[in-house]
Amino acid sequence: MVLTINVAVLLAVIIIVRLRRRTQARKRSDEQLTVVIVLVFGVLVAPTAFGQGIADVVGQLADGITDSGR
């Protein structure tokens, strides 16, 4: 039996756990580490079909907001 762990899923779990903590309890270095983890997560997810779907949805949302402002 072989157990594999998807790094993107592991980072997503770490991000959720880190963001559930109270804001007052965070140090500046702790917040910077969270930003780095989120950036690495984005790089890992971006080339996947899931990442492309999110990019499409965000792009359509941005286009809708831009069109509504005109």
A tleap script that builds the chain and sets N, CA, C and O, in Angstrom:
source leaprc.protein.ff14SB
mol = sequence {
  NMET VAL LEU THR ILE ASN VAL ALA VAL LEU
  LEU ALA VAL ILE ILE ILE VAL ARG LEU ARG
  ARG ARG THR GLN ALA ARG LYS ARG SER ASP
  GLU GLN LEU THR VAL VAL ILE VAL LEU VAL
  PHE GLY VAL LEU VAL ALA PRO THR ALA PHE
  GLY GLN GLY ILE ALA ASP VAL VAL GLY GLN
  LEU ALA ASP GLY ILE THR ASP SER GLY CARG
}
set mol.1.N position { 0.842 -1.172 0.000 }
set mol.1.CA position { 0.000 0.000 0.000 }
set mol.1.C position { 0.896 1.247 0.000 }
set mol.1.O position { 1.748 1.409 0.874 }
set mol.2.N position { 0.695 2.109 -0.977 }
set mol.2.CA position { 1.493 3.328 -1.104 }
set mol.2.C position { 0.598 4.525 -0.831 }
set mol.2.O position { -0.490 4.649 -1.394 }
set mol.3.N position { 1.072 5.397 0.039 }
set mol.3.CA position { 0.322 6.604 0.375 }
set mol.3.C position { 1.005 7.788 -0.296 }
set mol.3.O position { 2.188 8.043 -0.071 }
set mol.4.N position { 0.256 8.504 -1.115 }
set mol.4.CA position { 0.811 9.691 -1.754 }
set mol.4.C position { 0.085 10.921 -1.220 }
set mol.4.O position { -1.113 10.884 -0.938 }
set mol.5.N position { 0.830 11.994 -1.091 }
set mol.5.CA position { 0.250 13.245 -0.603 }
set mol.5.C position { 0.455 14.293 -1.682 }
set mol.5.O position { 1.583 14.546 -2.105 }
set mol.6.N position { -0.619 14.892 -2.120 }
set mol.6.CA position { -0.531 15.969 -3.082 }
set mol.6.C position { -0.068 17.212 -2.326 }
set mol.6.O position { -0.688 17.613 -1.342 }
set mol.7.N position { 1.023 17.818 -2.791 }
set mol.7.CA position { 1.596 18.967 -2.097 }
set mol.7.C position { 0.615 20.133 -2.061 }
set mol.7.O position { 0.541 20.847 -1.061 }
set mol.8.N position { -0.134 20.332 -3.133 }
set mol.8.CA position { -1.103 21.431 -3.161 }
set mol.8.C position { -2.188 21.230 -2.103 }
set mol.8.O position { -2.597 22.186 -1.445 }
set mol.9.N position { -2.648 20.007 -1.938 }
set mol.9.CA position { -3.676 19.727 -0.925 }
set mol.9.C position { -3.097 19.937 0.472 }
set mol.9.O position { -3.759 20.497 1.345 }
set mol.10.N position { -1.864 19.487 0.679 }
set mol.10.CA position { -1.220 19.685 1.973 }
set mol.10.C position { -1.067 21.174 2.287 }
set mol.10.O position { -1.330 21.599 3.412 }
set mol.11.N position { -0.649 21.960 1.311 }
set mol.11.CA position { -0.523 23.406 1.529 }
set mol.11.C position { -1.873 24.051 1.788 }
set mol.11.O position { -1.969 24.973 2.598 }
set mol.12.N position { -2.922 23.583 1.111 }
set mol.12.CA position { -4.263 24.129 1.338 }
set mol.12.C position { -4.693 23.890 2.788 }
set mol.12.O position { -5.276 24.773 3.417 }
set mol.13.N position { -4.409 22.707 3.312 }
set mol.13.CA position { -4.748 22.403 4.701 }
set mol.13.C position { -3.946 23.298 5.650 }
set mol.13.O position { -4.491 23.818 6.623 }
set mol.14.N position { -2.665 23.475 5.370 }
set mol.14.CA position { -1.829 24.335 6.211 }
set mol.14.C position { -2.346 25.772 6.191 }
set mol.14.O position { -2.389 26.433 7.229 }
set mol.15.N position { -2.737 26.254 5.010 }
set mol.15.CA position { -3.260 27.625 4.897 }
set mol.15.C position { -4.530 27.788 5.723 }
set mol.15.O position { -4.686 28.780 6.435 }
set mol.16.N position { -5.432 26.824 5.631 }
set mol.16.CA position { -6.693 26.899 6.390 }
set mol.16.C position { -6.417 26.917 7.883 }
set mol.16.O position { -7.026 27.697 8.616 }
set mol.17.N position { -5.509 26.069 8.341 }
set mol.17.CA position { -5.186 26.015 9.771 }
set mol.17.C position { -4.560 27.334 10.227 }
set mol.17.O position { -4.897 27.841 11.297 }
set mol.18.N position { -3.650 27.892 9.423 }
set mol.18.CA position { -2.984 29.140 9.805 }
set mol.18.C position { -3.947 30.317 9.803 }
set mol.18.O position { -3.826 31.205 10.647 }
set mol.19.N position { -4.898 30.347 8.878 }
set mol.19.CA position { -5.817 31.484 8.799 }
set mol.19.C position { -6.943 31.418 9.825 }
set mol.19.O position { -7.620 32.419 10.059 }
set mol.20.N position { -7.152 30.269 10.434 }
set mol.20.CA position { -8.209 30.158 11.440 }
set mol.20.C position { -7.796 30.772 12.776 }
set mol.20.O position { -8.645 31.033 13.628 }
set mol.21.N position { -6.498 31.003 12.960 }
set mol.21.CA position { -6.028 31.599 14.208 }
set mol.21.C position { -6.456 33.053 14.298 }
set mol.21.O position { -6.715 33.699 13.283 }
set mol.22.N position { -6.526 33.556 15.506 }
set mol.22.CA position { -6.915 34.954 15.716 }
set mol.22.C position { -5.877 35.894 15.130 }
set mol.22.O position { -4.681 35.607 15.173 }
set mol.23.N position { -6.322 37.000 14.590 }
set mol.23.CA position { -5.433 37.983 13.976 }
set mol.23.C position { -4.503 38.603 15.006 }
set mol.23.O position { -3.343 38.876 14.696 }
set mol.24.N position { -4.983 38.832 16.222 }
set mol.24.CA position { -4.172 39.482 17.240 }
set mol.24.C position { -2.983 38.619 17.661 }
set mol.24.O position { -1.979 39.140 18.147 }
set mol.25.N position { -3.091 37.323 17.481 }
set mol.25.CA position { -2.038 36.407 17.932 }
set mol.25.C position { -0.914 36.262 16.911 }
set mol.25.O position { 0.052 35.546 17.175 }
set mol.26.N position { -1.006 36.910 15.769 }
set mol.26.CA position { -0.012 36.727 14.724 }
set mol.26.C position { 1.106 37.753 14.823 }
set mol.26.O position { 0.882 38.925 15.124 }
set mol.27.N position { 2.301 37.280 14.564 }
set mol.27.CA position { 3.452 38.170 14.476 }
set mol.27.C position { 3.667 38.524 13.014 }
set mol.27.O position { 3.090 37.901 12.123 }
set mol.28.N position { 4.497 39.521 12.776 }
set mol.28.CA position { 4.789 39.939 11.397 }
set mol.28.C position { 5.458 38.807 10.613 }
set mol.28.O position { 5.123 38.576 9.451 }
set mol.29.N position { 6.380 38.117 11.229 }
set mol.29.CA position { 7.061 37.008 10.548 }
set mol.29.C position { 6.086 35.870 10.236 }
set mol.29.O position { 6.214 35.193 9.216 }
set mol.30.N position { 5.116 35.670 11.123 }
set mol.30.CA position { 4.097 34.645 10.911 }
set mol.30.C position { 3.234 34.989 9.701 }
set mol.30.O position { 2.910 34.115 8.897 }
set mol.31.N position { 2.862 36.262 9.571 }
set mol.31.CA position { 2.067 36.695 8.422 }
set mol.31.C position { 2.870 36.572 7.121 }
set mol.31.O position { 2.324 36.191 6.086 }
set mol.32.N position { 4.155 36.894 7.178 }
set mol.32.CA position { 4.999 36.779 5.988 }
set mol.32.C position { 5.123 35.320 5.551 }
set mol.32.O position { 5.102 35.031 4.354 }
set mol.33.N position { 5.251 34.404 6.502 }
set mol.33.CA position { 5.318 32.988 6.167 }
set mol.33.C position { 4.013 32.524 5.524 }
set mol.33.O position { 4.036 31.732 4.582 }
set mol.34.N position { 2.878 33.009 6.021 }
set mol.34.CA position { 1.587 32.660 5.429 }
set mol.34.C position { 1.509 33.151 3.986 }
set mol.34.O position { 1.002 32.439 3.119 }
set mol.35.N position { 2.000 34.344 3.721 }
set mol.35.CA position { 1.996 34.880 2.356 }
set mol.35.C position { 2.852 34.009 1.443 }
set mol.35.O position { 2.451 33.723 0.315 }
set mol.36.N position { 4.010 33.589 1.904 }
set mol.36.CA position { 4.889 32.735 1.094 }
set mol.36.C position { 4.213 31.401 0.805 }
set mol.36.O position { 4.276 30.902 -0.319 }
set mol.37.N position { 3.570 30.825 1.806 }
set mol.37.CA position { 2.872 29.547 1.611 }
set mol.37.C position { 1.751 29.703 0.596 }
set mol.37.O position { 1.567 28.838 -0.260 }
set mol.38.N position { 1.002 30.793 0.682 }
set mol.38.CA position { -0.098 31.025 -0.263 }
set mol.38.C position { 0.447 31.213 -1.680 }
set mol.38.O position { -0.148 30.718 -2.637 }
set mol.39.N position { 1.566 31.916 -1.826 }
set mol.39.CA position { 2.163 32.097 -3.153 }
set mol.39.C position { 2.623 30.769 -3.750 }
set mol.39.O position { 2.408 30.514 -4.935 }
set mol.40.N position { 3.251 29.928 -2.941 }
set mol.40.CA position { 3.681 28.607 -3.421 }
set mol.40.C position { 2.466 27.782 -3.805 }
set mol.40.O position { 2.486 27.082 -4.817 }
set mol.41.N position { 1.409 27.855 -3.010 }
set mol.41.CA position { 0.166 27.145 -3.334 }
set mol.41.C position { -0.381 27.602 -4.683 }
set mol.41.O position { -0.799 26.782 -5.500 }
set mol.42.N position { -0.376 28.913 -4.911 }
set mol.42.CA position { -0.858 29.447 -6.187 }
set mol.42.C position { -0.038 28.956 -7.360 }
set mol.42.O position { -0.591 28.643 -8.414 }
set mol.43.N position { 1.277 28.884 -7.195 }
set mol.43.CA position { 2.144 28.393 -8.273 }
set mol.43.C position { 1.868 26.919 -8.554 }
set mol.43.O position { 1.905 26.493 -9.708 }
set mol.44.N position { 1.592 26.144 -7.517 }
set mol.44.CA position { 1.324 24.716 -7.712 }
set mol.44.C position { -0.038 24.458 -8.340 }
set mol.44.O position { -0.192 23.515 -9.117 }
set mol.45.N position { -1.031 25.286 -8.014 }
set mol.45.CA position { -2.392 25.056 -8.492 }
set mol.45.C position { -2.627 25.667 -9.874 }
set mol.45.O position { -3.454 25.164 -10.635 }
set mol.46.N position { -1.917 26.735 -10.205 }
set mol.46.CA position { -2.171 27.475 -11.451 }
set mol.46.C position { -2.157 26.624 -12.714 }
set mol.46.O position { -3.062 26.785 -13.534 }
set mol.47.N position { -1.195 25.728 -12.930 }
set mol.47.CA position { -1.186 24.982 -14.191 }
set mol.47.C position { -2.212 23.840 -14.264 }
set mol.47.O position { -2.354 23.219 -15.317 }
set mol.48.N position { -2.918 23.556 -13.185 }
set mol.48.CA position { -3.889 22.468 -13.192 }
set mol.48.C position { -5.212 22.935 -13.796 }
set mol.48.O position { -5.443 24.131 -13.968 }
set mol.49.N position { -6.064 21.981 -14.111 }
set mol.49.CA position { -7.386 22.301 -14.656 }
set mol.49.C position { -8.199 23.099 -13.634 }
set mol.49.O position { -8.939 24.012 -14.003 }
set mol.50.N position { -8.065 22.761 -12.369 }
set mol.50.CA position { -8.763 23.495 -11.307 }
set mol.50.C position { -8.293 24.941 -11.267 }
set mol.50.O position { -9.106 25.860 -11.164 }
set mol.51.N position { -6.993 25.143 -11.348 }
set mol.51.CA position { -6.439 26.498 -11.346 }
set mol.51.C position { -6.877 27.307 -12.548 }
set mol.51.O position { -7.160 28.499 -12.425 }
set mol.52.N position { -6.937 26.670 -13.718 }
set mol.52.CA position { -7.389 27.357 -14.926 }
set mol.52.C position { -8.859 27.735 -14.811 }
set mol.52.O position { -9.268 28.803 -15.268 }
set mol.53.N position { -9.650 26.865 -14.204 }
set mol.53.CA position { -11.071 27.173 -13.993 }
set mol.53.C position { -11.254 28.375 -13.085 }
set mol.53.O position { -12.091 29.238 -13.348 }
set mol.54.N position { -10.465 28.430 -12.007 }
set mol.54.CA position { -10.532 29.577 -11.101 }
set mol.54.C position { -10.120 30.846 -11.831 }
set mol.54.O position { -10.758 31.886 -11.667 }
set mol.55.N position { -9.057 30.776 -12.638 }
set mol.55.CA position { -8.596 31.945 -13.385 }
set mol.55.C position { -9.673 32.428 -14.351 }
set mol.55.O position { -9.870 33.633 -14.509 }
set mol.56.N position { -10.375 31.490 -15.000 }
set mol.56.CA position { -11.450 31.867 -15.922 }
set mol.56.C position { -12.598 32.567 -15.187 }
set mol.56.O position { -13.115 33.581 -15.656 }
set mol.57.N position { -12.985 32.024 -14.047 }
set mol.57.CA position { -14.080 32.613 -13.273 }
set mol.57.C position { -13.708 34.015 -12.792 }
set mol.57.O position { -14.511 34.943 -12.884 }
set mol.58.N position { -12.492 34.161 -12.281 }
set mol.58.CA position { -12.053 35.476 -11.798 }
set mol.58.C position { -11.964 36.460 -12.971 }
set mol.58.O position { -12.323 37.629 -12.827 }
set mol.59.N position { -11.489 35.993 -14.128 }
set mol.59.CA position { -11.423 36.851 -15.310 }
set mol.59.C position { -12.794 37.312 -15.762 }
set mol.59.O position { -12.975 38.480 -16.106 }
set mol.60.N position { -13.766 36.403 -15.765 }
set mol.60.CA position { -15.121 36.769 -16.149 }
set mol.60.C position { -15.733 37.754 -15.145 }
set mol.60.O position { -16.439 38.687 -15.527 }
set mol.61.N position { -15.450 37.531 -13.864 }
set mol.61.CA position { -15.949 38.436 -12.837 }
set mol.61.C position { -15.352 39.822 -13.020 }
set mol.61.O position { -16.059 40.824 -12.909 }
set mol.62.N position { -14.059 39.884 -13.300 }
set mol.62.CA position { -13.405 41.181 -13.509 }
set mol.62.C position { -13.953 41.870 -14.752 }
set mol.62.O position { -14.158 43.084 -14.748 }
set mol.63.N position { -14.192 41.105 -15.816 }
set mol.63.CA position { -14.775 41.690 -17.034 }
set mol.63.C position { -16.172 42.234 -16.753 }
set mol.63.O position { -16.534 43.305 -17.240 }
set mol.64.N position { -16.961 41.492 -15.963 }
set mol.64.CA position { -18.302 41.940 -15.625 }
set mol.64.C position { -18.279 43.236 -14.825 }
set mol.64.O position { -19.085 44.137 -15.060 }
set mol.65.N position { -17.356 43.321 -13.883 }
set mol.65.CA position { -17.242 44.532 -13.073 }
set mol.65.C position { -16.798 45.701 -13.938 }
set mol.65.O position { -17.301 46.813 -13.778 }
set mol.66.N position { -15.859 45.463 -14.857 }
set mol.66.CA position { -15.388 46.516 -15.747 }
set mol.66.C position { -16.501 47.000 -16.660 }
set mol.66.O position { -16.668 48.203 -16.866 }
set mol.67.N position { -17.268 46.052 -17.211 }
set mol.67.CA position { -18.379 46.414 -18.114 }
set mol.67.C position { -19.477 47.176 -17.374 }
set mol.67.O position { -20.091 48.078 -17.944 }
set mol.68.N position { -19.729 46.828 -16.123 }
set mol.68.CA position { -20.787 47.509 -15.379 }
set mol.68.C position { -20.387 48.944 -15.029 }
set mol.68.O position { -21.253 49.785 -14.786 }
set mol.69.N position { -19.097 49.224 -15.001 }
set mol.69.CA position { -18.642 50.578 -14.698 }
set mol.69.C position { -18.741 51.509 -15.875 }
set mol.69.O position { -18.634 52.724 -15.703 }
set mol.70.N position { -18.942 50.981 -17.071 }
set mol.70.CA position { -19.008 51.824 -18.273 }
set mol.70.C position { -20.384 52.336 -18.533 }
set mol.70.O position { -20.600 53.058 -19.507 }
savepdb mol mol.pdb
quit
